[in-house]
Amino acid sequence: MERYVRKEIERSEGAANGETCADFARLGVATVYEAQGQTGLMDDSMKPIQQGVSVCGPAVTVICPAGDNLMVHAAVECCGPGDILVITTEGASNKHGMMGDLIVRSLMKRGVKGVVMDAGVRDTQRLREMGFPVWTTAVVCTGTTKNKAGWVNAPAVCAGTIVEPGDLIVADDDGVVVVKRADIPAALEKSKAREKKEEDTVRKIEAGQLGVDFYGFREVLAKLGVTYR
């Protein structure tokens, strides 16, 4: 099977639009996930090493053989300002620290916003001090080799979710969700509509109304045979 580095990827107008990415980052993972029909969410093994950070940007994907990060080094020059590097592996993903502060320094020079990795990361304290956000499935120090081929900017499966190069990645304290490149305008519109609906719900709660009433749950409870005593 051919291994390759695809240096250029297609970014939709929405992905290249800083305002669009800012809107998705503000809306957050939970809202975007629910708005696009509960799809695109990475497995809950994906955790942030920091708190209080929300980012959104186009995905540059890397698939590495387990325990070898040569392709991560190859991916750096394929990244541009605002991108998010998505790393996954063939084989056991959580036994090696596939990236640390040195690679991150290179990524920061390229303007990369963050890394999402179905693999191990190390130097986490330094990464937090550097202000570089990472979402990962493991924190581990074990070193890597650098002599095995993989792919840069091929379709990848990261924490159970398919990521195509150029898809939008939205990541915050709740996890990571993928917005397919073709769905960006619709997903943003639906997310904003959900945000407005939630604002209306907040006003009802502040007015003292109960969710069991304004959601119509009393009827649901009655149909289920639940009685009040």
Secondary structure as UniProt FT lines:
FT   STRAND          4..5
FT   HELIX           13..16
FT   HELIX           18..27
FT   HELIX           29..35
FT   TURN            36..37
FT   TURN            44..45
FT   STRAND          47..48
FT   STRAND          55..65
FT   TURN            66..67
FT   HELIX           70..75
FT   HELIX           76..78
FT   TURN            81..82
FT   STRAND          84..90
FT   STRAND          97..99
FT   HELIX           101..109
FT   TURN            110..111
FT   STRAND          114..121
FT   HELIX           124..130
FT   STRAND          134..139
FT   STRAND          151..152
FT   STRAND          156..158
FT   TURN            159..160
FT   STRAND          161..163
FT   TURN            165..166
FT   STRAND          168..172
FT   TURN            173..174
FT   STRAND          175..179
FT   HELIX           181..183
FT   HELIX           184..206
FT   TURN            207..208
FT   HELIX           211..214
FT   TURN            215..216
FT   HELIX           217..223
FT   TURN            224..225
//
